[in-house]
């Protein structure tokens, strides 16, 4: 028993694991020798409680993932829904029962509790991983659906064979990525032309949509009453959001040089705020958007710009123009941030 406690202190010391940064923990969990040693240790523990249960390397990695999820949930398990909260609860119970296993000298009761928590966590983890993959492929599925619609339009126009061929190739690459991430289940959603939606998430999303619509309704109403004070605030929010997305000082400096929030505030204070004072910023920001987004979004962004130009040419109300711009621009930025966050996470975490 003393020997096992010594091994635990070296391999699975709770406080030491807690102190590790996400990157350091990730390096450890992809170290094959560490995984091997932890597996051997866990199986020695299992033998002491006279059980036939044995760990293999995959189970060990899933077990160790519970600590990463517990200690770094803002990176791994950052969705604010009931499902994510349940996963956190499972990891807490598992870590606690593993500590109790040693505090109670590997008693049969403490083992049974640990084994029960491990089984429940493992099953839920696999379910969470599949769900997470389906959520991540939604932007890709949307792009495929849009490509299909665009191809149907091009088929009605002469001499568009090459464009159609290019789009088909692009869609094929996206579908390959969907298959890699989520397997046949992801491709099935493409076949039936539906996005994967989960009940508890849908409730959350619908509530969020109502709140957002109310915000933009009030924003447009204020603009129609020539209350423009929110415009500089939203430009500043865009600036901060871009800083979160782009780890490039030159990009941010260029943004600061071209978006003069103080000047916008000054034109508002002096009652000189008209569409000509803001459209240069609109064009600049949309141009920057094309540098950040996935190439598959370029056509949608061009349509976004064309619609704004048409609204300006038709002398639509400034309130409608700015509401349309800001509402859609934030949605596009959030989509970019979502994709960037996923790419960063995939680069850091080895697929289990």
C-alpha angles and dihedrals in degrees: 000000000000090000091053091049089052091051091048090052090054100040108025108021104160096211092045092050089047091055094053119105117236092256093049092048090048091052089053096049093054092048103108094203091053091049090049093051093047090050091052090048094049091049091051087054091050091052091056092062094049096244130145090217114115134184123229125194094267093051090047091053092049089048091051090047087065089068093049091049090048097046099033105031091141088069106031105028104024102141113112099223136111092259093059092046090053091052090053090050091052091051091050092051092047095050091045094050092048090055090047090052089069098035088059094045096249095300117181091244093052089048092051091052091048093047092049091050091046092052093048093046093047094052093045092046091056090048091048091049092052091046092047091053092052091050091050094053095054095094089049092050090049090053091051091050090050091048090052091052092048092049090053089053092048091051088066091057126073124243095019097117094112092048090050091048091051091050092049090053091049091050091049091055091049092048089051089055090047090053092049092051102040109009124217092336091066092049089049089062089054091051093052092041095234135124118233107254126178122209099234091043092048091056089051092046094049091051090049091051092053091051092048093048090051090052094051092044090056091044092054091045091053091049091051087055089050092250100142102162093112093061097076089044092054091047088053090049089053089050092052093045091051090051088056091051102041122057092190121109094197091055092051093046090052089050092051091049093052102038108062103186093177090055091051090051090049094053089050092050090049094048091243098117108130134147092268089061093056107031093078087060091046092054093046093050094048089050089052089049090063089056092055106038132080113270088243088068095055096093092049091050091050088054088049090055093044091053092051091049090050092050091050093046090050090052093238119179114286088233093060093045095050094042090052092047100045097039093052096037093056090048090053093047092050089051090052091048090050092052093044091050091051093048091050091049092049090050091054103040125062112226110252 
